[in-house]
């Protein structure tokens, strides 16, 4: 199906962050990524994973193992965000 623009931009931003961190650490390969999905981001983990895999093709995050945690605190100021917890290189 089509990826809504909102989701697409969230994932694109995430990949940009990952790429930036990897470049800072002078690596060309990311082996693992952990993200937190805000409860109001309206993206299911499965859905996010699917789109992420698609978006990561051809990037340094292409083969990274994706760990997704869903935040349950809807009051959190970041409840609509996708947060990058850490990356493994």
N, C-alpha and C positions, 0 to 999 in steps of 0.2 A: 504493500500500500504506500500511499504518499506520506512523507514525513511532514508534519506541520512545521511551519517556519520557526516557531518558538523552539521546538525541540531541536531542530537542525542547528539553530544558532547556539543553543546551550552546549551541544556536543562539539560544535566547531570551536567555541570558546575553550572548552575543556581540552581539546586536542592542541590548541595553541599554547595553553598553559603548560601542558605536558612537554611540548616541543621546546618551549623556552627553558624550562627547568633542565631538560636533558642537555641542551646546548651549553647552559651554564656549567653543567657538570662534565662537559666535554665527552659526552657519550653519544653514540648514534643508535643505541638500542634501548628500549624500555621493556622490561620483562614483566612488570606488574603494575597495576594501577588500582587504587582504591578510591571509590567515590561514595559520597553520601547523597541520597536523593531527599530533598525536602518533601514533607507530606503534601504540600500544595503544588508541587511541581507537575502533578498529573501525569507522571510517567511511571509505568510499572517497570520493575527491574528487568524483566524479560524483554520488554519493548526497548528499553534503554540499551541493553546488551546488543540486541539485533541491530539497532541503528548505529551504535558505536562501532561494531565490527565493520559495518559497511563504510562508515566515515573514516575509519582508521586505515583502510586499505591504502597502501602506498606511502603511509607516514611511518615515523619511527615507532609508533605505538601499535603497528600492525599485528604483531604476535603477542602483545602483552596480555597477561592473565588479568581479567577484570573482576574485581571484588566490589559488590554493590551492597551498601547498607541503606536501609530506609529509615530516615528519622521520623519519629512519631510525634514530636513536639510541635504542634501546629502554631504555637505562639512564637516560636523562634523567628528572629528577624530574617533568617535565611530560609524560611519555609518554602519559598518558591524556587530555590536555587538548586543547582547541582554543585556540590562542593568536592574539590579535589583533596582527598585526605593525604595521600602520599603516592609516590611512584617508586618502583624498584628498578634498579638498573643493573 
